[in-house]
């Protein structure tokens, strides 16, 4: 299951700033999130077949090999949503949504995480 996430601020002008803040917070709590993202993720999140590795967090634009993906449209317009690609199909969507929203709404200082550069053309960073 992939979870598309946005808040009102993310959908407003210059919302990309809020999106990046949220992604950095998710990265700071990666293992905590994985623990509630369903069972069997160690078999699925291998870094192969358009997945990210279980033990590391990454994000990118139009990049399906990352933990979190920003669409090309969101990047181009500077506002919109992001997609958390880590939850398993057997997760509880209410627990996952609650965990994501709690994390991104927290007042924490999270280190800035650089995006993974796309391979094979596409979006420029």
N, C-alpha and C positions, 0 to 999 in steps of 0.2 A: 504494500500500500504506500502510495506517495501522498504527502500532505501539502497542499497549497496553502500558504500563509500570507495574510496581509492584515494590516491595521489601517485605520483611516489615514494616519500620517504617512504610511507607505504608499498610499494611493494618491496623495496630494503632490503638488509640485515639489521637486527635489526629494521625493520620498526614498530615493536610492540611498540617501544618507542613513535613514532609519532602517532600511533593509540591511545595510552593512553592519550597523550596530547590533541588530538582532542576530545576524549570522555569527558575529564575533562572540556573542554571549552563548549561542548554541555550541560553538567550538570549545569554549571554556568548560562546558559541562557535558562534553561528548559521551563519556563513559556512563555518567548518570542517566543520560537519555537512552542509551543503548539498553540499559537494564530494564526499561519499561516499554521497549519497542517490539515486544513479541519474542517468541522462542524460535530457535533455529537460525538466528542471524549469523552465527559463526559459520554455518554452512553456506549461506547466501552471500554475505558481504565479504567477498574474497579479493576484490580488486579486479575481477575478470567479469566478462559478460555485462558490461555497463553497470558495474557496482563499484563502490568505494571499499577499501579494506576496513574491516571491523575495528582495528586498533588505531586508526588515525582519522582525523576530521579534515575535510577539504571542501572548498566551494569553487564554483566557476560559472561562467556565462555560457549557456547553451552547451553545457558539458555534462553528459550523462554518466561519467565515471567518477563524479564527486558526491560527497555526502549531501550537499545542498546545491541546487541549481537555480540560477536566475535566467529567465527566458530572454531571448534576444530582444523581444518587444519591450520588456521591462527595462533592460539595459539601455536601449535606444531612446526611450521616452524619459528615463530617469525616475520612473515611478511604476508601482504595480505590486507584484507579489514575488515570493520565492517558493521553491519546492523542496521540502525535506524528503529525500529519497531513501532514508534509512529504515523506517518502520516496516515490519514484516506484515504479510497478509493476515496473520493470526493475532495481530495486536488488538488491544481494545482502543477504538478510535477516541473514546472519551478521555481515557488516561493519557494517550499521546497528545491530544489537543490541549488538555489541561497542563501537561508538562511543558509543552512548547510555549504556551501563553504565559505561564508562570515565569519561565526563564527569560523570555524576551521583555517582560514588563518589570523584571527586577532591576534595582539600581545597583549594578555591579560594574566594576572596571574590568573589562575583558581585553586581552591583548588583540591587536589588529592582526588578522590572518590574511595573507595575500591570496588572491585567486589563483587557481590552477589554470595555466594558459591552455586554450583549446589547441588541439592538434588538427592538422589538415585544413587550415584556412578557416574562414568563418568570421568570427567576431574579433575585432582588435580591442585591446585593453587600454 
